């Protein structure tokens, strides 16, 4: 978008664009989200920045009225597969806090200087400034949503000290942490069970997400209670229990952590699971422009691409689900998790077994062709020894090539893993029986071939509509 397009968005106060850029006003020294209800500033006083970190670097502070930090992050597909996108996701996952800029650069295969130049060019700020902005966002959310003391908030947000947290909050928001908390509604939750709302762009198909997850829950790892999705997950410093309410409106997340410093990666994984940073208006505009999808898009606006919180779990889901029904795959995965379960507490959830445990003991519970079982165990061993990296921020094409080199992993398995693990927006599963049935029900040819180009770059979301249209769902892995 050029300056004129962005200025028209600001004048219209269209909140669908919140998070895509921020608007800084030179006459006030403040930056806002595009939908800020304040009077539209003069064009000559406006500066646009791609991220809040870039606005901070330029000397602007956050608006106290529209709270630009409390919006969805920039959609990952804007730069998906590029270094800047991967860096932004890793920073959001707290990598800079744990490993420093050197560790971030090493993960991306760049020198720290090269990485700094690239991020400045793409996002308007370097890795430290982006990490600082992320810490400020987390601190604001905790100050306004929880009763945690400032010392614990500083630790959870990734600050090195209380003073650093106080100084950053004052600089970014123009008020002290105490003042920021005093202006917020009454805090909710307790220190051992944090409760936060996740900002998402609307429309948001919460019911569709819940139905998709409900059909694939692994017993002992996750479960559904009404409109709530509960699960355990493994984090850098320990395990966590999450409880996501998808009953309507912005998702509300309750988190129990062993270490508060894991809050940032926990929320990052939940956002990825819910595809919370998608731009539904952009997706629906392309999919709904063609007659075959128009009715489906109108009936389910804001459809989401369910993600993953654990790379190893997603790999095993995909490999177990080859050429069997969703129900059969769910049974096998539940048996596997139950056999390798370590807790003796009834009904307690625990994370899916790690790669090393699966490689060593998975044969005790896996059922099916011996060749497939060997392939699953070998793949888990490769993940355990670090030869296969299942980081969700990896380049999809690079990861796909590595997966296809593995025995027992064909195009469907590799593509399904990309779709769920990396959130790749333009993957269509040509070999999927359920998507083929959905296409037939919607009057689409199969395989789509050249006709599918009309739905690029959102063919992953097209696939979600096809799955929904496949009633009843035929046999075919979609675990």
C-alpha positions in Angstrom: 0.0 0.0 0.0 1.2 3.5 -0.8 0.8 6.6 1.4 -2.6 7.6 -0.1 -4.1 4.1 0.4 -3.0 4.0 4.0 -4.2 7.5 4.7 -7.7 6.6 3.3 -7.7 3.6 5.7 -6.9 5.9 8.6 -9.6 8.3 7.6 -12.1 5.4 7.4 -11.0 4.0 10.8 -11.3 0.5 9.4 -10.2 -1.9 12.2 -9.6 -4.8 9.8 -6.3 -3.2 9.1 -5.2 -2.9 12.7 -1.8 -4.5 13.0 -0.8 -4.1 9.4 0.9 -0.8 10.1 0.9 2.0 12.6 0.2 5.7 12.1 2.6 8.2 13.8 1.7 11.9 14.1 4.6 14.3 14.3 2.6 17.1 16.0 1.8 14.9 19.0 4.6 12.4 19.1 2.1 9.6 19.3 1.4 6.5 17.1 -1.9 4.8 16.7 -3.6 1.8 15.2 -5.4 2.6 11.9 -8.8 2.5 13.5 -8.1 5.0 16.3 -11.2 7.0 17.0 -9.2 10.3 17.4 -9.6 13.0 14.9 -7.8 12.2 11.6 -4.5 14.0 11.6 -3.3 16.2 8.7 -1.6 14.4 5.9 1.5 16.5 6.4 1.9 15.4 10.0 1.5 11.7 9.3 4.2 9.0 9.1 3.5 5.3 8.6 5.6 2.6 10.0 5.4 -1.2 9.4 5.8 -2.1 13.1 5.4 -0.5 16.5 9.1 -1.1 17.1 9.9 1.1 14.1 7.7 3.9 15.6 9.4 3.5 19.0 12.8 3.8 17.3 11.7 7.0 15.6 10.8 8.5 19.0 7.0 8.0 19.1 5.0 6.6 22.0 1.8 4.5 22.0 -1.6 6.2 22.0 -3.4 5.8 25.3 -6.8 5.8 23.7 -6.5 3.1 21.0 -3.7 1.0 22.6 -2.0 0.0 19.3 0.0 -2.7 21.1 -3.2 -4.6 21.8 -3.9 -5.6 18.2 -3.1 -8.8 16.2 0.5 -9.0 14.9 1.3 -8.5 11.3 0.1 -11.5 9.2 3.0 -13.9 8.8 2.0 -14.5 5.1 3.1 -10.9 4.3 6.7 -12.1 4.3 6.0 -15.8 4.7 9.1 -17.9 3.8 11.3 -14.9 4.0 14.0 -14.2 6.7 12.2 -11.2 8.1 9.0 -13.2 8.7 10.9 -16.1 10.4 12.8 -13.6 12.5 9.7 -11.8 13.6 8.0 -15.1 14.6 11.1 -16.3 16.5 11.3 -12.9 18.3 7.7 -13.3 19.2 8.5 -16.8 20.6 11.1 -15.2 22.9 14.2 -16.4 21.2 16.1 -13.1 21.7 15.3 -13.2 25.4 16.7 -16.8 25.7 19.5 -16.8 23.2 20.2 -13.2 22.4 20.6 -11.6 18.9 23.5 -13.9 18.2 21.3 -17.0 18.8 18.6 -15.5 16.6 21.1 -14.8 13.8 22.6 -18.3 14.0 19.1 -19.9 13.7 18.5 -17.9 10.5 22.0 -18.5 9.0 23.0 -14.8 9.1 25.6 -12.7 10.8 24.2 -10.3 13.4 25.1 -7.4 11.2 23.4 -8.9 8.1 20.3 -9.7 10.1 20.1 -6.1 11.5 20.3 -4.6 8.1 17.7 -6.9 6.7 15.2 -6.3 9.5 15.7 -2.5 9.3 15.0 -2.7 5.6 11.8 -4.9 5.9 10.4 -3.9 9.3 11.9 -0.6 10.2 13.7 -1.8 13.3 16.5 -4.1 14.4 16.1 -7.4 16.4 16.7 -5.7 19.8 14.0 -3.0 19.1 11.6 -5.6 17.9 12.2 -7.8 21.0 11.8 -4.7 23.2 8.4 -3.9 21.5 7.3 -7.4 22.1 8.3 -7.2 25.8 6.3 -4.0 26.1 3.3 -5.6 24.6 3.5 -8.5 27.0 4.0 -6.3 30.0 1.0 -4.1 29.0 -1.2 -7.2 28.6 -0.2 -8.6 32.0 -0.6 -5.2 33.8 -4.1 -4.7 32.5 -5.3 -8.3 32.7 -3.7 -9.9 35.7 -2.9 -9.1 39.4 0.7 -10.2 39.0 3.2 -8.0 40.9 5.6 -5.9 38.7 8.6 -8.1 39.5 6.8 -11.2 38.1 5.5 -9.3 35.1 9.1 -8.1 34.3 10.3 -11.7 34.4 7.4 -13.1 32.3 7.8 -10.4 29.7 11.5 -11.1 29.3 13.0 -8.0 30.9 16.3 -8.2 32.6 15.2 -6.2 35.6 12.2 -4.3 37.1 13.8 -1.0 36.3 14.2 -2.0 32.7 10.5 -2.9 32.6 9.5 0.3 34.2 11.6 2.5 31.9 10.3 0.7 28.8 6.7 1.0 29.8 7.1 4.7 30.5 8.9 5.3 27.2 6.4 3.3 25.1 3.1 4.2 26.7 3.9 7.5 28.4 2.8 6.3 31.8 4.2 4.2 34.6 3.2 0.6 35.0 1.2 1.6 38.1 -0.8 4.2 36.1 -1.3 1.8 33.2 -2.8 -0.8 35.6 -5.0 1.8 37.4 -6.6 2.8 34.1 -7.5 -0.7 33.1 -10.6 -2.7 34.1 -10.4 -4.8 37.1 -7.7 -7.5 36.7 -8.7 -11.1 36.3 -7.1 -14.5 37.1 -4.5 -15.5 39.7 -0.7 -15.6 39.5 -0.8 -19.4 38.9 -3.6 -19.2 36.3 -3.2 -16.2 34.1 -6.2 -15.1 32.0 -5.7 -13.1 28.8 -7.6 -12.2 25.7 -6.0 -12.8 22.3 -6.6 -10.0 19.8 -7.7 -11.4 16.4 -9.0 -9.9 13.2 -12.6 -10.4 12.6 -14.5 -12.2 11.3 -13.2 -15.2 13.3 -14.6 -18.6 12.7 -14.3 -19.8 16.3 -16.9 -22.6 15.9 -15.1 -24.1 12.9 -11.8 -24.1 14.7 -13.4 -25.8 17.7 -15.0 -28.4 15.6 -11.8 -29.2 13.7 -9.8 -29.5 17.0 -12.6 -31.5 18.7 -12.5 -34.2 15.9 -8.8 -34.7 16.4 -8.2 -34.5 20.2 -5.6 -36.9 21.5 -6.8 -38.5 24.7 -4.6 -37.5 27.7 -3.0 -34.6 25.8 -6.1 -32.5 24.9 -9.8 -32.4 25.4 -12.9 -30.3 24.7 -15.2 -29.0 27.4 -18.2 -27.2 25.9 -16.7 -24.2 24.0 -13.3 -24.7 25.6 -10.2 -26.4 24.2 -7.7 -27.6 26.9 -4.3 -29.2 26.4 -0.8 -29.6 27.8 2.2 -28.5 25.9 6.0 -28.5 26.3 7.8 -25.2 26.5 11.5 -24.1 26.8 11.5 -24.0 30.6 8.8 -26.5 31.5 5.2 -27.6 30.7 2.0 -25.6 30.5 -1.7 -26.2 30.7 -3.8 -24.0 28.4 -7.5 -23.5 28.4 -8.8 -21.6 25.3 -12.4 -20.4 25.3 -13.8 -20.3 21.7 -17.3 -19.5 22.7 -17.5 -16.2 20.8 -15.7 -12.9 20.6 -11.9 -12.7 20.9 -10.5 -16.0 22.3 -9.8 -16.0 26.0 -6.8 -18.0 27.2 -6.1 -19.3 30.7 -2.5 -20.4 31.1 -0.8 -22.3 34.0 2.9 -22.3 33.8 5.8 -23.9 35.6 7.9 -20.8 34.9 6.4 -17.4 34.1 9.1 -16.7 31.6 7.4 -19.3 29.3 4.4 -17.0 28.9 5.6 -15.5 25.7 6.3 -18.8 23.9 3.0 -20.2 25.3 1.0 -17.4 23.8 2.9 -17.6 20.5 2.0 -21.2 20.2 -1.7 -20.5 20.9 -1.7 -17.8 18.3 -0.3 -20.2 15.8 -2.8 -22.9 16.7 -5.7 -20.5 16.2 -4.2 -18.8 13.1 -4.8 -15.6 15.1 -2.7 -13.3 12.8 -4.5 -14.1 9.6 -6.2 -11.4 7.6 -9.7 -12.9 6.9 -10.8 -9.9 4.8 -8.0 -10.5 2.3 -8.6 -14.3 2.3 -12.3 -14.1 1.9 -12.1 -11.4 -0.8 -10.1 -13.8 -3.1 -12.0 -17.0 -2.3 -15.4 -15.4 -2.4 -14.8 -13.8 -5.7 -15.5 -17.0 -7.6 -19.0 -18.6 -7.8 -18.1 -22.1 -6.5 -16.8 -20.7 -3.2 -19.0 -17.7 -2.8 -21.8 -19.4 -0.8 -19.3 -21.2 1.4 -17.4 -18.0 2.2 -20.6 -16.2 3.0 -21.8 -18.9 5.3 -18.4 -19.3 7.1 -16.6 -15.9 6.9 -13.2 -15.7 8.6 -12.3 -19.4 8.2 -9.0 -20.3 9.9 -6.2 -22.6 9.2 -5.6 -24.7 12.5 -2.0 -24.7 13.4 0.2 -26.8 15.7 1.9 -26.3 19.1 4.4 -29.2 18.7 6.4 -30.1 15.7 7.0 -33.8 16.7 3.3 -34.3 17.5 2.4 -32.8 14.1 4.8 -35.1 12.3 3.4 -38.2 14.0 -0.2 -37.1 13.4 0.6 -36.7 9.7 2.4 -40.1 9.4 -0.1 -42.0 11.4 -3.0 -40.5 9.5 -1.8 -41.7 6.1 -4.7 -43.4 4.2 -6.9 -44.0 7.3 -9.9 -42.1 8.7 -9.6 -39.2 11.2 -11.3 -41.4 13.9 -8.8 -44.3 13.3 -5.9 -41.9 13.5 -7.2 -40.4 16.7 -7.5 -43.8 18.3 -4.0 -44.8 17.4 -2.6 -41.5 18.7 -4.5 -41.8 21.9 -3.2 -45.3 22.4 0.4 -44.1 21.8 0.1 -41.1 24.2 -1.5 -43.3 26.8 1.1 -46.0 26.7 3.9 -43.5 27.1 2.1 -41.5 29.7 4.2 -40.5 32.8 1.7 -39.0 35.1 -0.5 -41.1 37.4 -3.0 -38.4 38.1 -6.4 -39.4 36.7 -7.7 -37.1 33.9 -4.6 -35.0 34.1 -3.3 -33.7 30.7 0.3 -34.0 29.8 2.3 -33.0 26.7 2.6 -35.4 23.7 5.7 -37.6 24.1 8.9 -36.1 22.9 10.9 -37.3 19.9 13.4 -39.3 21.9 10.8 -41.1 23.9 8.8 -41.9 20.7 11.9 -43.2 18.9 12.8 -45.5 21.9 9.4 -46.7 22.9 6.9 -45.9 20.2 6.9 -49.5 18.9 5.1 -50.5 22.1 1.9 -48.8 21.0 2.0 -48.1 17.3 -0.1 -50.4 15.1 -0.2 -50.9 11.4 2.2 -52.0 8.6 5.7 -52.7 9.9 7.3 -50.4 7.3 5.1 -47.4 8.4 6.0 -48.0 12.1 9.7 -48.1 11.2 9.4 -44.9 9.2 7.7 -43.1 12.1 10.3 -44.3 14.6 13.2 -43.4 12.3 11.7 -39.9 11.7 11.3 -39.3 15.4 15.0 -40.4 16.0 16.0 -37.9 13.3 14.2 -35.2 15.1 15.6 -36.2 18.5 19.2 -36.1 17.2 18.7 -32.7 15.5 19.1 -33.8 11.9 15.5 -32.8 11.2 14.4 -29.4 12.4 10.6 -29.1 12.8 10.6 -25.5 13.8 7.3 -23.9 12.6 9.2 -20.8 11.3 11.3 -22.8 8.8 11.0 -22.0 5.1 8.2 -24.3 3.8 9.9 -25.2 0.5 13.1 -26.1 2.3 11.3 -28.2 4.9 9.2 -29.9 2.3 12.3 -31.0 0.4 13.8 -32.5 3.6 10.6 -34.3 4.5 10.3 -35.9 1.0 13.8 -37.4 1.5 12.6 -39.4 4.5 11.2 -42.9 3.9 7.5 -43.2 4.5 6.8 -39.5 3.8 5.1 -38.7 0.5 3.7 -35.5 -0.9 0.4 -35.7 1.1 2.2 -36.1 4.4 4.8 -33.4 3.7 2.1 -30.9 2.5 -0.2 -31.6 5.4 2.7 -31.1 7.8 3.6 -27.8 6.1 0.0 -26.6 6.2 -0.5 -27.3 9.9 3.1 -26.7 11.2 4.2 -23.6 9.3 0.9 -22.2 8.4 1.8 -22.1 4.7 -1.2 -20.3 3.2 -1.0 -21.7 -0.4 -0.9 -25.5 0.0 -3.6 -27.7 -1.6 -3.7 -31.4 -0.9 -4.3 -32.9 -4.3 -4.2 -36.4 -2.9 -6.7 -35.8 -0.1 -9.9 -37.9 -0.5 -11.9 -35.5 1.7 -10.9 -32.4 -0.2 -11.7 -34.2 -3.5 -15.2 -35.0 -2.1 -15.6 -31.4 -1.0 -14.6 -30.1 -4.4 -17.3 -32.4 -6.0 -19.9 -31.1 -3.6 -19.0 -27.5 -4.5 -18.9 -28.1 -8.2 -15.1 -27.7 -8.5 -13.0 -29.8 -10.8 -10.4 -32.1 -9.2 -7.5 -31.9 -9.2 -7.9 -28.2 -9.6 -4.8 -27.8 -11.7 -4.8 -24.4 -13.5 -8.2 -23.5 -12.1 -6.7 -23.4 -8.7 -4.5 -20.5 -9.6 -7.5 -18.2 -9.2 -7.5 -19.0 -5.5 -3.8 -18.3 -4.9 -2.2 -17.4 -2.6 -4.9 -18.8 -0.2 -5.3 -22.4 -1.4 -4.7 -23.7 2.2 -7.9 -21.8 3.2 -9.7 -23.1 0.1 -8.8 -26.6 1.4 -10.5 -25.8 4.7 -13.7 -24.9 2.8 -13.4 -28.2 0.8 -13.0 -30.2 4.0 -16.0 -28.5 5.5 -18.0 -29.3 2.3 -17.1 -33.0 2.4 -20.2 -34.5 4.1 -19.9 -37.2 5.2 -16.1 -37.2 5.2 -14.7 -40.2 3.3 -11.7 -42.2 4.4 -8.5 -40.2 4.1 -6.0 -38.8 6.6 -6.7 -35.4 8.0 -5.5 -36.0 11.6 
